[in-house]
């Protein structure tokens, strides 16, 4: 006797990145950001001014664990320029994801961490842009920007067998994924501080499936259903 459908939903959840890649022919997309209690992801900064730290030591470990689970991590131009992030896994055991930078007009400095630390990076720029010469660890590809950017990017990552994409960009990039519908889960970290004003956090358009505390931060998990 063959019994089918045993723990079917649990099995789908366990293999969700693989199933999404096979069925939808694109990577499983996780959106992540940290925000203040009054709903801002950063203050308005002057050039060279550091970002305010919302994550504490405990929730920072949680972020790096999330990076270790992903195949690739994506940021936009503004995040790469303002924060000069490494986007590596340092506080949790595991490999670092492939770093991907959306840089339509070649504004990210060639001395940025994602270009100079010797780890693999992928730069997505516009078709008519001549990008500066970068180390062999950095690959530059050209895609049409605009409304077709996200599906075009996901198609390119699927072709490269990327199963899980983590988006850690700024508010504009995150909101563009939310508005496009090309996302599967969103993890929002809310810290204990109030900023009063600044860059407004994206608006989640999904179902809240669970909440938990990590250090002083509250983590809300949303799914696109």
C-alpha positions in Angstrom: 0.0 0.0 0.0 1.3 3.4 -1.0 0.2 6.4 1.1 0.7 9.9 -0.4 0.4 13.4 0.9 1.9 12.6 4.3 3.1 15.9 5.9 2.9 17.4 2.4 2.9 21.0 3.5 5.7 20.5 6.0 7.8 18.8 3.2 7.1 21.7 0.8 8.2 24.2 3.5 11.4 22.2 4.2 12.3 22.2 0.5 10.8 25.6 -0.5 13.9 27.1 -2.1 14.3 24.0 -4.3 10.6 23.8 -5.1 10.3 27.5 -6.1 13.3 27.2 -8.4 11.9 24.1 -10.1 8.3 25.2 -10.4 8.6 28.9 -11.0 12.0 28.8 -12.7 13.5 31.6 -10.5 15.3 31.8 -7.2 13.4 31.8 -3.9 13.5 35.5 -2.8 13.9 36.6 0.8 13.6 40.3 1.6 15.2 41.6 4.9 15.5 44.9 6.6 15.9 46.4 10.0 13.8 49.4 11.2 13.2 51.6 14.2 10.1 51.2 16.3 8.6 54.3 14.5 9.2 52.7 11.1 12.4 54.2 9.7 15.3 52.1 8.2 17.9 54.9 8.5 18.2 58.6 9.2 18.8 61.1 6.4 22.6 61.1 6.1 25.2 63.5 4.6 27.8 62.0 2.3 30.3 60.0 4.4 28.1 59.9 7.5 27.8 56.3 8.9 24.4 54.6 9.1 22.7 54.3 12.5 23.0 50.8 13.9 19.6 49.2 14.5 20.7 45.6 14.9 22.3 44.7 18.2 25.0 42.0 18.8 22.4 39.2 19.1 20.3 40.1 16.0 23.5 40.7 14.0 24.3 37.0 14.4 20.8 36.2 13.2 21.4 38.3 10.1 24.7 36.4 9.3 22.9 33.1 9.8 20.4 34.2 7.2 23.3 35.1 4.8 24.8 31.7 5.3 21.5 30.1 4.1 21.4 32.1 0.9 23.2 31.5 -2.4 23.3 35.2 -3.3 22.8 38.6 -1.6 21.6 41.7 -3.5 22.0 45.4 -2.8 21.5 48.5 -4.8 23.8 51.4 -5.7 22.8 53.7 -2.8 23.5 51.0 -0.2 26.8 50.1 -1.8 28.0 53.7 -2.0 26.7 54.9 1.4 27.6 51.9 3.5 30.5 50.2 1.6 29.3 46.8 3.0 31.2 43.5 2.8 28.0 41.4 2.5 29.9 38.4 3.9 29.1 35.8 6.5 31.3 36.5 9.5 29.3 35.9 12.7 27.9 32.5 11.7 29.5 29.3 10.4 29.0 28.9 6.7 29.9 30.2 3.3 29.4 33.8 2.1 26.8 34.3 -0.6 27.6 35.6 -4.0 27.5 39.4 -3.7 25.3 41.1 -6.4 25.2 44.9 -6.8 22.7 46.7 -9.0 24.7 49.7 -10.4 22.8 51.2 -13.3 25.1 54.1 -13.9 28.5 52.7 -12.6 28.5 54.9 -9.5 29.9 52.3 -7.0 33.6 53.2 -6.4 36.1 50.6 -7.7 37.7 50.6 -4.2 34.6 49.2 -2.5 34.8 46.1 -0.3 32.7 44.0 -2.7 35.3 44.7 -5.5 38.6 44.4 -3.6 38.4 41.6 -1.1 38.9 38.8 -3.6 35.5 37.1 -3.1 33.1 36.7 -6.0 30.8 39.5 -6.9 28.4 40.2 -9.7 27.6 43.7 -11.0 24.4 44.4 -12.9 24.6 47.6 -14.9 22.7 49.1 -17.8 23.3 47.9 -21.4 24.9 51.2 -22.6 27.2 51.7 -19.6 31.0 51.2 -19.9 32.0 49.9 -16.5 35.6 50.4 -15.1 38.0 47.6 -15.2 37.6 45.4 -12.1 39.5 42.4 -10.6 38.9 38.9 -12.0 36.7 38.1 -9.0 34.1 40.6 -10.2 31.9 39.9 -13.2 29.9 42.6 -14.9 26.8 41.9 -16.9 24.4 44.3 -18.6 20.6 44.1 -18.3 17.8 46.5 -19.3 16.7 48.5 -16.2 13.2 49.7 -15.7 10.1 47.5 -15.2 11.7 44.4 -16.6 14.8 44.5 -14.4 13.6 42.2 -11.6 12.3 39.4 -13.8 15.3 39.8 -16.0 17.6 39.6 -13.0 15.8 36.5 -11.6 16.0 34.8 -14.9 19.7 35.4 -15.1 20.2 34.0 -11.6 18.1 31.0 -12.4 20.3 30.4 -15.4 23.3 30.5 -13.0 21.5 27.9 -10.7 21.1 30.4 -7.8 18.2 28.9 -5.7 18.0 31.4 -2.9 18.4 35.2 -3.2 18.5 37.5 -0.1 17.7 41.1 -0.8 19.3 43.5 1.8 19.1 46.7 -0.2 17.6 50.1 0.7 14.0 51.1 0.8 13.6 51.7 -2.9 15.0 48.3 -4.0 13.1 46.4 -1.3 9.8 48.2 -2.2 10.3 47.5 -5.9 10.5 43.7 -5.1 7.4 44.0 -2.9 5.4 45.9 -5.6 6.5 43.5 -8.3 5.3 40.4 -6.5 8.6 38.6 -7.1 9.3 37.7 -3.5 8.5 34.8 -1.2 9.2 35.8 2.3 10.0 39.0 4.2 11.8 39.2 7.5 11.5 42.6 9.3 13.7 43.3 12.3 12.3 46.1 14.6 14.8 47.6 17.0 14.0 49.3 20.3 15.0 52.8 19.3 12.9 55.7 17.9 14.5 57.8 15.1 11.8 60.5 14.8 12.3 60.9 11.1 14.4 59.5 8.3 14.0 57.0 5.4 10.6 55.3 5.8 10.7 51.5 5.8 9.0 49.6 3.0 5.4 48.6 3.2 4.9 44.8 3.5 2.0 43.4 1.4 2.0 39.8 2.7 0.7 37.6 5.5 2.3 37.8 9.0 3.1 34.2 9.8 5.1 34.5 13.0 7.0 36.8 15.3 9.8 36.2 17.7 12.4 38.2 19.7 16.1 38.1 19.0 18.0 40.1 21.6 16.1 43.4 22.0 14.8 43.2 18.4 11.4 41.8 17.3 11.5 39.7 14.1 8.3 39.5 12.0 8.1 36.9 9.2 5.8 37.5 6.3 4.9 35.3 3.4 3.7 36.3 -0.1 0.3 34.7 -0.1 
